[in-house]
Amino acid sequence: MLKAVIELVGPKGVGKTTLLERCVADCCRVGSVLVLDSSPDEGASQQSGWIVTEPLGSVHQVLEELVQQQPPPTPEAIDLAFANLPVSVPIRGAAAPLEADLIRLGPLPAQLSAEAQHWLRYGLGRLLSKGYHYVIVDGYNAWHRSFLPAESRYPVVVLTPALLAVLPRLQILNEDTQPPVLLLNQVSQAHPLPDDLGELIARHAIRLIGKLPLWASPEVRQQELAPLLRNALHHMNLPDLALLLQADEDATLC
């Protein structure tokens, strides 16, 4: 049963991939995880520390192959094409050996034929029905939002103070009934937070779950980053994961 769809949104270089790795490692402790790489720079596939040992196809490639099939593909052929997409990757940062499935969305065009839209929703819908508990999405794409259930979505905006000006223009702010959450990275006195952010928080357009400082050195970052990220995830109140993180925190205090 799908518990949550966690969407990580933000420009390149703000720390999405780092948060993704921590989020996947914790979610894998609770249930099965599918990572959907939906970002133009393919951060989850290319820039994370995961070791991908199998050829990594994409949803875009599958749709192109289905278009070429004559006669048109049967439901069984569509099911098989999408079922072959996930690649299992070992997860770093977990106390025990854990794995997640990884899929690339690829460069889907802004417009898809009605036929391709049907294949997309059918194929990925069938894939999700196989029992993933968490889907974690790196990046924003209107197509992945078209087949992931709105009631399960937890959008997370990751930004640095220098890039906060883009926040009011993010399309994701106006697409869901529940507001997205915001994780600020590289916070320092050199970049005070703008008044606009306070206004967005006050009218519940967004909820701030954490601030990560501009680290004095890579060594300090290595020591202090993990608990701050886990605290931010805890504040998202994700189904089942919040209980696990609270138990971890209680054990640390004992």
Summary of the structure (lengths in Angstrom):
residues: 254
radius of gyration: 18.8
end to end distance: 33.2
largest distance: 64.5
contacts: 764
relative contact order: 0.19
helix: 44%
strand: 19%
